[in-house]
Amino acid sequence: MPTDSVSFIFLNAFLMNNFVLALFLGICPFLGVSGKLKTAWSMGLATTLVMLISSLSAYFINQLLVYFAIEFLRLICYIAVIASAVQLVEMSMKKFSPGLFRALGIFLPLITTNCAILGLALFQTFKEYNFIQSLAYSTGAGAGFILAIVLMAGLREKLELANLPNTSQGAAMSLMLAGILSLSFMGFAGLGN
């Protein structure tokens, strides 16, 4: 499979270079919201939506910045777009799902400072992806984020029923689970070039 094909770009962002479990970006919501499957799924969808909006906006912003030869404004423009996309998602969620809005709490506005979203915009720019490739990259990264956070939430829910020693409960167990998941995803690295 050629490395510039849309399917490879999607698969690369989804599994081989998963933003959370292989690149270690977006760890804050990954650990903070993965306590329950319902909230993890919703946070994954919200993050994916912001990734998609930010990625496509970053593509067009980069085209404008290159045209006017002001690429040095790239980072500031990307941050402004990400913050706007998060506000859009937050207002929509508050209007249409107030219970979920309260359940996500502080982690919803923290999507603005999620390094996975800014990393996505910067990575696609530096890889010089076209519009379709950017769409595949952001969709793959979002799907990978959902996969990682839902896997973590499922494991954490199952461990609530387990009889664990006091020393390995809470944050210690969450970090051990994240490490094991990360190790398993590092095995996919051999699929790429």
Secondary structure, 3 states (H helix, E strand, C coil): CCCCCHHHHHHHHHHHCCCCCCCCCCHHHHHHCCCCHHHHHHHHHHHHHHHHHHHHHHHHHHHHHHHCCCHHHHHHHHHHHHHHHHHHHHHHHHHHCHHHHHHHHHHCHHHHHCHHHHHHHHHHHHCCCCHHHHHHHHHHHHHHHHHHHHHHHHHHHHHHCCCCCHHHCCHHHHHHHHHHHHHHHHHHHHHCC
